[in-house]
């Protein structure tokens, strides 16, 4: 049996395996009310197969109001200041949209979702869309198989253990829908 056929049989066997276990979003909401709103928003995109939780130990700071005293444009609901680890997302307390709606829009942008839905979150946060084309397909499987058996920080290391192995194939199999 050819190696390609063996790999395809392995993929078929793995389609019934366990999906990714969880996803965390790194944000630092300031204040109990904003923290609660972020947790509620993340709960709305969580599923039994892929719960999405808040990790407030790092990530952009979220705050209601201006941190530097600069007034908001009344037509703006939120603004992003800085970049990378120093990023801050400020929400206009008197903005044209309700805070919950603005929060979801900014989180959609930050996380890189196409929509604020559990399906979009699962696709983006499962890690199985390796080439970032919005689909978990055979192209992603090819990337995993190209790195199968290798170690390091590689495409296909879905469980982040620094190697692409059977565990990563199982995680991929849980996300792949032919």
SEMI-198434 format. One record per residue: x, y, z of N, C-alpha, C, O in turn; residue in three letters; residue number from 1. Coordinates in steps of 0.05 Angstrom, whole numbers, always signed. Atoms other than C-alpha are relative to their C-alpha. Layout:
{drenfi {X, Y, Z}, {X, Y, Z}, {X, Y, Z}, {X, Y, Z}, "ALA", NUM},
...
% end
This chain:
{drenfi {+17, -23, +0}, {+0, +0, +0}, {+18, +25, +0}, {+37, +26, +15}, "UNK", 1},
{drenfi {-17, -24, +2}, {+28, +68, -19}, {-3, +17, +25}, {-22, +15, +40}, "UNK", 2},
{drenfi {+0, -17, -24}, {+45, +119, +34}, {-24, +19, -1}, {-36, +25, +20}, "UNK", 3},
{drenfi {+23, -18, +3}, {-9, +166, +7}, {-26, -13, +8}, {-42, -2, +23}, "UNK", 4},
{drenfi {+24, +15, -8}, {-63, +113, +14}, {+0, -5, +30}, {-21, -3, +43}, "UNK", 5},
{drenfi {-1, +4, -29}, {-39, +98, +85}, {-8, +25, +15}, {-23, +24, +34}, "UNK", 6},
{drenfi {+7, -25, -13}, {-45, +171, +103}, {-29, +6, -3}, {-42, +16, +16}, "UNK", 7},
{drenfi {+28, -5, +3}, {-114, +177, +74}, {-17, -19, +17}, {-38, -10, +28}, "UNK", 8},
{drenfi {+14, +18, -18}, {-137, +115, +112}, {+2, +10, +29}, {-17, +8, +44}, "UNK", 9},
{drenfi {-3, -11, -27}, {-108, +146, +175}, {-19, +23, +5}, {-31, +25, +26}, "UNK", 10},
{drenfi {+19, -23, -2}, {-147, +210, +162}, {-28, -10, +3}, {-43, +1, +20}, "UNK", 11},
{drenfi {+28, +11, -2}, {-211, +170, +152}, {-5, -11, +28}, {-27, -7, +39}, "UNK", 12},
{drenfi {+3, +11, -27}, {-200, +134, +218}, {-2, +23, +21}, {-16, +20, +41}, "UNK", 13},
{drenfi {-1, -22, -20}, {-187, +200, +254}, {-24, +18, -1}, {-28, +34, +17}, "UNK", 14},
{drenfi {+23, -18, +2}, {-250, +235, +230}, {-20, -4, +23}, {-36, +14, +29}, "UNK", 15},
{drenfi {+18, +5, -22}, {-288, +203, +288}, {+13, +7, +27}, {+1, +1, +48}, "UNK", 16},
{drenfi {-14, -5, -25}, {-237, +226, +340}, {-9, +26, +13}, {-26, +40, +3}, "UNK", 17},
{drenfi {+8, -23, -17}, {-241, +281, +392}, {+8, +26, -13}, {+30, +28, -26}, "UNK", 18},
{drenfi {-6, -26, +10}, {-243, +354, +372}, {+19, +15, +19}, {+26, +5, +40}, "UNK", 19},
{drenfi {-17, -17, -17}, {-199, +410, +400}, {-15, +4, +26}, {-39, +4, +27}, "UNK", 20},
{drenfi {+13, +0, -26}, {-211, +418, +474}, {-10, +27, +9}, {-31, +29, +22}, "UNK", 21},
{drenfi {+8, -26, -9}, {-214, +493, +487}, {+16, +21, -14}, {+37, +16, -26}, "UNK", 22},
{drenfi {-14, -23, +11}, {-193, +562, +463}, {-1, +22, +21}, {-22, +26, +34}, "UNK", 23},
{drenfi {-1, -23, -18}, {-172, +622, +504}, {+5, +25, -16}, {+20, +25, -36}, "UNK", 24},
{drenfi {-4, -26, +13}, {-174, +695, +484}, {+13, +17, +21}, {+3, +21, +43}, "UNK", 25},
{drenfi {-16, -17, -19}, {-122, +740, +517}, {-8, +29, -3}, {-2, +43, -23}, "UNK", 26},
{drenfi {+10, -28, -1}, {-153, +807, +536}, {+1, +8, +30}, {-1, -9, +47}, "UNK", 27},
{drenfi {-1, -10, -28}, {-147, +851, +598}, {-22, +21, +3}, {-16, +45, +3}, "UNK", 28},
{drenfi {+21, -19, -5}, {-215, +882, +610}, {+3, +14, +27}, {+11, +1, +47}, "UNK", 29},
{drenfi {-4, -16, -25}, {-213, +938, +662}, {-28, +3, +13}, {-46, +15, +2}, "UNK", 30},
{drenfi {+25, -3, -15}, {-268, +933, +714}, {-17, -25, -1}, {-17, -40, -21}, "UNK", 31},
{drenfi {+17, +24, -2}, {-318, +880, +736}, {-21, -1, -21}, {-27, -22, -32}, "UNK", 32},
{drenfi {+22, +0, +19}, {-373, +902, +689}, {+10, -7, -28}, {-3, -22, -42}, "UNK", 33},
{drenfi {-11, +6, +27}, {-330, +901, +626}, {+10, -29, -1}, {+7, -42, -22}, "UNK", 34},
{drenfi {-9, +28, -1}, {-300, +834, +648}, {-25, -19, -4}, {-23, -38, -19}, "UNK", 35},
{drenfi {+25, +16, +3}, {-371, +806, +655}, {-10, +0, -29}, {-18, -20, -39}, "UNK", 36},
{drenfi {+10, -2, +28}, {-391, +832, +586}, {+18, -16, -19}, {+7, -28, -38}, "UNK", 37},
{drenfi {-18, +15, +17}, {-329, +801, +554}, {-5, -30, +4}, {-7, -45, -16}, "UNK", 38},
{drenfi {+5, +28, -6}, {-343, +734, +588}, {-27, -9, -13}, {-29, -31, -24}, "UNK", 39},
{drenfi {+26, +6, +13}, {-416, +736, +564}, {+3, -2, -30}, {-9, -19, -43}, "UNK", 40},
{drenfi {-4, +1, +29}, {-394, +752, +493}, {+15, -25, -8}, {+7, -37, -28}, "UNK", 41},
{drenfi {-15, +25, +7}, {-344, +694, +493}, {-18, -24, +4}, {-15, -44, -11}, "UNK", 42},
{drenfi {+18, +22, -4}, {-397, +648, +521}, {-19, -3, -24}, {-28, -26, -30}, "UNK", 43},
{drenfi {+18, +1, +23}, {-441, +666, +461}, {+12, -14, -24}, {-2, -24, -42}, "UNK", 44},
{drenfi {-13, +13, +22}, {-389, +637, +413}, {+12, -27, +8}, {+24, -41, -8}, "UNK", 45},
{drenfi {-10, +25, -10}, {-371, +577, +456}, {-18, -23, -8}, {-43, -19, -11}, "UNK", 46},
{drenfi {+16, +24, +5}, {-394, +507, +441}, {+10, -21, +20}, {+30, -18, +33}, "UNK", 47},
{drenfi {-8, +22, -17}, {-391, +442, +480}, {+27, -11, -9}, {+44, -18, +7}, "UNK", 48},
{drenfi {-25, +11, +11}, {-335, +419, +434}, {+23, +20, +2}, {+46, +11, +4}, "UNK", 49},
{drenfi {-21, -20, -1}, {-296, +484, +436}, {-8, +24, +18}, {-17, +45, +7}, "UNK", 50},
{drenfi {+6, -23, -17}, {-308, +528, +497}, {+21, +22, -4}, {+45, +16, -6}, "UNK", 51},
{drenfi {-17, -23, +4}, {-279, +598, +489}, {+0, +15, +27}, {-21, +24, +36}, "UNK", 52},
{drenfi {-1, -13, -26}, {-254, +629, +554}, {+19, +24, -1}, {+35, +27, -20}, "UNK", 53},
{drenfi {-17, -24, -3}, {-220, +693, +576}, {+25, -6, +16}, {+23, -18, +37}, "UNK", 54},
{drenfi {-25, +1, -15}, {-147, +695, +597}, {+8, +29, +3}, {+17, +42, -16}, "UNK", 55},
{drenfi {-5, -29, -5}, {-137, +764, +629}, {+28, +5, +9}, {+34, +26, +20}, "UNK", 56},
{drenfi {-27, -4, -9}, {-63, +754, +643}, {+17, +17, -19}, {+37, +28, -12}, "UNK", 57},
{drenfi {-14, -16, +20}, {-41, +789, +579}, {-19, +7, -22}, {-43, +1, -21}, "UNK", 58},
{drenfi {+16, -8, +22}, {-66, +818, +514}, {-8, +29, +2}, {+0, +43, +21}, "UNK", 59},
{drenfi {+8, -28, +0}, {-97, +885, +496}, {-17, +7, +25}, {-32, -9, +35}, "UNK", 60},
{drenfi {+16, -10, -22}, {-127, +927, +551}, {-26, +10, -12}, {-26, +25, -32}, "UNK", 61},
{drenfi {+26, -10, +8}, {-201, +940, +544}, {-10, +19, +22}, {-9, +12, +45}, "UNK", 62},
{drenfi {+11, -18, -20}, {-231, +1001, +578}, {-23, +16, -12}, {-25, +20, -36}, "UNK", 63},
{drenfi {+22, -18, +7}, {-293, +1044, +577}, {+10, +28, +7}, {+16, +33, +30}, "UNK", 64},
{drenfi {-9, -27, -4}, {-274, +1116, +568}, {+29, +4, -9}, {+42, -16, -16}, "UNK", 65},
{drenfi {-26, -8, +10}, {-210, +1152, +550}, {+21, -4, +22}, {+17, +4, +45}, "UNK", 66},
{drenfi {-21, +3, -20}, {-145, +1133, +585}, {+19, +24, +1}, {+33, +28, +20}, "UNK", 67},
{drenfi {-19, -23, +2}, {-108, +1196, +563}, {-14, +27, +0}, {-1, +47, -5}, "UNK", 68},
{drenfi {+15, -25, -2}, {-163, +1248, +570}, {-9, +12, -27}, {-22, +33, -27}, "UNK", 69},
{drenfi {+8, -10, +26}, {-173, +1256, +495}, {-29, -8, -5}, {-36, -31, -2}, "UNK", 70},
{drenfi {+29, +5, +4}, {-247, +1263, +479}, {-5, -18, -24}, {+11, -17, -43}, "UNK", 71},
{drenfi {+9, +17, +22}, {-282, +1213, +434}, {-15, +17, -21}, {-28, +36, -13}, "UNK", 72},
{drenfi {+18, -10, +20}, {-312, +1234, +368}, {-27, -12, +6}, {-29, -36, +11}, "UNK", 73},
{drenfi {+26, +11, -7}, {-387, +1227, +382}, {-10, -22, -19}, {-28, -37, -11}, "UNK", 74},
{drenfi {+8, +20, +19}, {-395, +1184, +320}, {+15, -26, +2}, {+10, -45, -13}, "UNK", 75},
{drenfi {-17, +23, -2}, {-343, +1133, +342}, {-8, -16, +25}, {-10, -4, +47}, "UNK", 76},
{drenfi {+7, +17, -23}, {-361, +1074, +387}, {+24, -11, +14}, {+23, -16, +38}, "UNK", 77},
{drenfi {-25, +11, -12}, {-290, +1049, +399}, {+24, +10, -16}, {+21, +18, -39}, "UNK", 78},
{drenfi {-24, -6, +14}, {-219, +1064, +382}, {+23, -18, +11}, {+22, -27, +33}, "UNK", 79},
{drenfi {-23, +17, -7}, {-154, +1024, +382}, {+24, +18, +1}, {+30, +33, -18}, "UNK", 80},
{drenfi {-24, -16, -4}, {-91, +1056, +409}, {+23, -19, +3}, {+21, -40, +15}, "UNK", 81},
{drenfi {-24, +17, -2}, {-21, +1027, +403}, {-1, -24, -18}, {-18, -26, -35}, "UNK", 82},
{drenfi {-1, +24, +16}, {-1, +961, +373}, {+13, -22, +16}, {+25, -17, +37}, "UNK", 83},
{drenfi {-13, +23, -13}, {+23, +892, +392}, {-9, -4, +29}, {-33, -3, +35}, "UNK", 84},
{drenfi {+6, +5, -29}, {+27, +879, +467}, {-9, +25, +14}, {-20, +23, +36}, "UNK", 85},
{drenfi {+7, -26, -13}, {+16, +953, +482}, {-27, +10, -11}, {-33, +34, -7}, "UNK", 86},
{drenfi {+26, -9, +12}, {-52, +955, +447}, {-21, +5, +21}, {-22, -9, +42}, "UNK", 87},
{drenfi {+21, -7, -19}, {-110, +987, +482}, {-25, +5, -17}, {-24, +20, -37}, "UNK", 88},
{drenfi {+25, -5, +13}, {-183, +985, +459}, {-18, +15, +19}, {-25, +5, +41}, "UNK", 89},
{drenfi {+17, -17, -17}, {-225, +1041, +487}, {-28, +3, -12}, {-31, +6, -36}, "UNK", 90},
{drenfi {+28, -1, +9}, {-300, +1042, +484}, {-12, +27, +9}, {-9, +35, +32}, "UNK", 91},
{drenfi {+12, -26, -6}, {-338, +1108, +480}, {-25, -5, +17}, {-44, -18, +8}, "UNK", 92},
{drenfi {+24, +4, -17}, {-387, +1109, +539}, {-25, +13, -11}, {-47, +6, -2}, "UNK", 93},
{drenfi {+23, -14, +11}, {-432, +1156, +499}, {-1, -4, -30}, {-12, +12, -45}, "UNK", 94},
{drenfi {-1, +5, +29}, {-422, +1124, +431}, {-27, -6, -12}, {-47, -9, +2}, "UNK", 95},
{drenfi {+25, +3, +15}, {-475, +1114, +378}, {-12, -28, +2}, {-35, -32, -5}, "UNK", 96},
{drenfi {+10, +27, -2}, {-481, +1039, +391}, {+1, -9, +30}, {+18, +1, +45}, "UNK", 97},
{drenfi {-2, +11, -27}, {-495, +1000, +455}, {+28, -13, +5}, {+39, -24, -14}, "UNK", 98},
{drenfi {-26, +11, -7}, {-432, +976, +491}, {+3, -29, -8}, {+23, -37, -19}, "UNK", 99},
{drenfi {-2, +28, +6}, {-448, +903, +482}, {+4, -5, -30}, {+19, -22, -39}, "UNK", 100},
{drenfi {-2, +3, +29}, {-456, +911, +406}, {+28, +9, -9}, {+41, -4, -26}, "UNK", 101},
{drenfi {-27, -10, +7}, {-391, +952, +401}, {+21, -20, +9}, {+41, -25, -5}, "UNK", 102},
{drenfi {-19, +20, -10}, {-354, +901, +444}, {+2, -24, -18}, {+24, -32, -25}, "UNK", 103},
{drenfi {-1, +23, +18}, {-374, +844, +399}, {+13, +7, -27}, {+27, -10, -38}, "UNK", 104},
{drenfi {-13, -9, +25}, {-354, +883, +337}, {+30, +1, +3}, {+45, -8, -15}, "UNK", 105},
{drenfi {-29, -2, -4}, {-286, +898, +365}, {+13, -27, +6}, {+35, -33, -4}, "UNK", 106},
{drenfi {-11, +27, -5}, {-276, +826, +390}, {+0, -16, -26}, {+18, -32, -31}, "UNK", 107},
{drenfi {+0, +14, +26}, {-296, +800, +321}, {+24, +8, -16}, {+37, -9, -28}, "UNK", 108},
{drenfi {-24, -9, +15}, {-242, +843, +290}, {+25, -10, +13}, {+43, -20, -1}, "UNK", 109},
{drenfi {-24, +8, -15}, {-190, +827, +344}, {+6, -30, -4}, {+29, -37, -9}, "UNK", 110},
{drenfi {-4, +29, +2}, {-201, +752, +341}, {+4, -9, -29}, {+16, -29, -34}, "UNK", 111},
{drenfi {-2, +7, +29}, {-206, +752, +265}, {-23, -18, -9}, {-19, -35, -27}, "UNK", 112},
{drenfi {+24, +16, +8}, {-276, +722, +259}, {-14, +13, -24}, {-12, +38, -27}, "UNK", 113},
{drenfi {+16, -11, +22}, {-319, +730, +197}, {-27, +9, +10}, {-40, +26, -2}, "UNK", 114},
{drenfi {+25, -7, -12}, {-380, +734, +242}, {+1, -8, +30}, {+18, -24, +37}, "UNK", 115},
{drenfi {+0, +7, -29}, {-396, +731, +317}, {-19, -24, +4}, {-41, -21, +15}, "UNK", 116},
{drenfi {+16, +25, -2}, {-422, +659, +314}, {+18, -22, +10}, {+42, -21, +7}, "UNK", 117},
{drenfi {-16, +23, -8}, {-400, +594, +345}, {+14, -14, -23}, {+36, -24, -20}, "UNK", 118},
{drenfi {-12, +13, +24}, {-387, +566, +275}, {+26, +15, -8}, {+46, +2, -14}, "UNK", 119},
{drenfi {-24, -16, +8}, {-339, +623, +257}, {+22, -2, +21}, {+45, -4, +14}, "UNK", 120},
{drenfi {-20, +3, -21}, {-304, +617, +325}, {+13, -27, -2}, {+37, -29, +1}, "UNK", 121},
{drenfi {-12, +27, +2}, {-295, +542, +317}, {+19, -1, -23}, {+41, -13, -20}, "UNK", 122},
{drenfi {-17, +1, +23}, {-266, +551, +248}, {+26, +15, +6}, {+48, +6, -1}, "UNK", 123},
{drenfi {-24, -17, -4}, {-218, +607, +270}, {+17, -10, +23}, {+41, -10, +21}, "UNK", 124},
{drenfi {-15, +6, -25}, {-199, +583, +340}, {+8, -29, +3}, {+24, -36, +21}, "UNK", 125},
{drenfi {-7, +28, -2}, {-194, +508, +329}, {+29, -5, -8}, {+42, -24, +1}, "UNK", 126},
{drenfi {-28, +3, +9}, {-126, +518, +296}, {+3, -18, -24}, {+25, -20, -35}, "UNK", 127},
{drenfi {-1, +19, +22}, {-143, +468, +241}, {+1, +14, -27}, {+8, +1, -47}, "UNK", 128},
{drenfi {-1, -15, +26}, {-149, +522, +186}, {+29, +10, -2}, {+34, +34, +3}, "UNK", 129},
{drenfi {-29, -7, -1}, {-73, +522, +177}, {+8, +21, -21}, {+27, +36, -16}, "UNK", 130},
{drenfi {-8, -19, +21}, {-70, +563, +113}, {-17, +26, +2}, {-13, +44, -15}, "UNK", 131},
{drenfi {+15, -25, -5}, {-121, +615, +138}, {-19, +7, -22}, {-26, +31, -26}, "UNK", 132},
{drenfi {+18, -6, +22}, {-168, +609, +78}, {-29, -1, +7}, {-47, +2, -10}, "UNK", 133},
{drenfi {+28, +1, -8}, {-231, +602, +119}, {-13, -27, -3}, {-37, -29, +1}, "UNK", 134},
{drenfi {+10, +27, +3}, {-239, +528, +107}, {+20, -20, +12}, {+44, -16, +10}, "UNK", 135},
{drenfi {-17, +22, -10}, {-213, +465, +141}, {-4, -22, -21}, {-24, -36, -21}, "UNK", 136},
{drenfi {+2, +18, +23}, {-198, +422, +81}, {+25, -16, -4}, {+43, -17, +13}, "UNK", 137},
{drenfi {-22, +17, +5}, {-149, +376, +48}, {+26, +15, -4}, {+48, +4, -1}, "UNK", 138},
{drenfi {-24, -16, +1}, {-100, +433, +37}, {+13, +2, +28}, {+37, +0, +31}, "UNK", 139},
{drenfi {-10, -1, -27}, {-94, +439, +112}, {+11, -28, +8}, {+31, -29, +22}, "UNK", 140},
{drenfi {-10, +27, -6}, {-87, +363, +118}, {+27, -4, -13}, {+45, -16, -1}, "UNK", 141},
{drenfi {-26, +3, +14}, {-30, +366, +67}, {+22, +15, +16}, {+44, +5, +18}, "UNK", 142},
{drenfi {-20, -14, -16}, {+5, +418, +111}, {+8, -16, +25}, {+31, -18, +33}, "UNK", 143},
{drenfi {-6, +17, -23}, {-1, +372, +172}, {+18, -23, -9}, {+38, -29, +4}, "UNK", 144},
{drenfi {-15, +24, +8}, {+24, +312, +133}, {+28, +8, -10}, {+47, -8, -7}, "UNK", 145},
{drenfi {-26, -9, +9}, {+82, +352, +104}, {+19, +3, +24}, {+43, -1, +22}, "UNK", 146},
{drenfi {-17, -4, -25}, {+106, +365, +176}, {-3, -23, +19}, {+9, -22, +41}, "UNK", 147},
{drenfi {+5, +23, -17}, {+84, +298, +205}, {+27, -12, +8}, {+44, -18, -9}, "UNK", 148},
{drenfi {-24, +12, -11}, {+139, +270, +250}, {+22, +20, +5}, {+43, +13, +17}, "UNK", 149},
{drenfi {-20, -21, -5}, {+177, +336, +253}, {-5, +14, +27}, {-27, +13, +37}, "UNK", 150},
{drenfi {+3, -14, -25}, {+190, +377, +315}, {+6, +29, -4}, {+19, +37, -23}, "UNK", 151},
{drenfi {-3, -28, +2}, {+190, +451, +328}, {-26, +14, -2}, {-47, +2, -1}, "UNK", 152},
{drenfi {+24, -16, +3}, {+140, +507, +319}, {-7, -1, -30}, {+3, +15, -46}, "UNK", 153},
{drenfi {+6, +6, +28}, {+109, +482, +254}, {-30, +2, -5}, {-46, -4, +13}, "UNK", 154},
{drenfi {+29, +2, +7}, {+42, +488, +217}, {-8, -30, +4}, {+6, -48, -6}, "UNK", 155},
{drenfi {+9, +27, -5}, {+3, +427, +239}, {+3, -8, +29}, {-9, -28, +37}, "UNK", 156},
{drenfi {-3, +6, -29}, {+23, +428, +313}, {-24, +12, +14}, {-21, +33, +27}, "UNK", 157},
{drenfi {+25, -12, -11}, {-48, +438, +336}, {-2, +0, +30}, {-17, +16, +41}, "UNK", 158},
{drenfi {+1, +1, -29}, {-37, +419, +408}, {+24, +14, +13}, {+27, +13, +38}, "UNK", 159},
{drenfi {-23, -17, -9}, {+26, +463, +414}, {+19, -15, +18}, {+29, -4, +39}, "UNK", 160},
{drenfi {-20, +15, -15}, {+72, +408, +440}, {+26, -2, -14}, {+44, -18, -7}, "UNK", 161},
{drenfi {-24, -2, +16}, {+126, +425, +390}, {+7, -25, -17}, {+30, -30, -22}, "UNK", 162},
{drenfi {-4, +22, +19}, {+116, +364, +347}, {-27, -5, -14}, {-48, -2, -3}, "UNK", 163},
{drenfi {+23, +6, +16}, {+68, +344, +292}, {-3, -31, +0}, {+14, -45, -11}, "UNK", 164},
{drenfi {+2, +29, -4}, {+42, +274, +309}, {-29, -8, +0}, {-47, +7, -9}, "UNK", 165},
{drenfi {+27, +11, +1}, {-19, +230, +317}, {-20, +17, +16}, {-44, +19, +8}, "UNK", 166},
{drenfi {+19, -16, -15}, {-50, +276, +370}, {-10, +24, -17}, {-33, +31, -15}, "UNK", 167},
{drenfi {+8, -22, +17}, {-50, +333, +320}, {-19, -10, -22}, {-38, +5, -30}, "UNK", 168},
{drenfi {+18, +12, +20}, {-82, +288, +268}, {-28, -4, +12}, {-48, +0, -2}, "UNK", 169},
{drenfi {+26, +4, -13}, {-137, +271, +318}, {-15, +27, +3}, {-39, +28, -2}, "UNK", 170},
{drenfi {+12, -26, -2}, {-149, +345, +331}, {-11, +10, -27}, {-33, +21, -29}, "UNK", 171},
{drenfi {+9, -8, +27}, {-152, +359, +257}, {-25, -16, -9}, {-44, -5, -20}, "UNK", 172},
{drenfi {+23, +18, +7}, {-199, +299, +246}, {-26, +9, +13}, {-47, +5, +1}, "UNK", 173},
{drenfi {+24, -9, -14}, {-247, +328, +297}, {-12, +25, -13}, {-35, +31, -9}, "UNK", 174},
{drenfi {+9, -25, +12}, {-252, +393, +257}, {-7, -3, -30}, {-23, +12, -40}, "UNK", 175},
{drenfi {+4, +4, +29}, {-250, +367, +185}, {-27, -12, -6}, {-35, -32, +5}, "UNK", 176},
{drenfi {+27, +9, +9}, {-318, +359, +152}, {+2, -3, -30}, {+2, +17, -44}, "UNK", 177},
{drenfi {-2, +3, +29}, {-314, +328, +82}, {-24, +10, -15}, {-26, +8, -39}, "UNK", 178},
% end
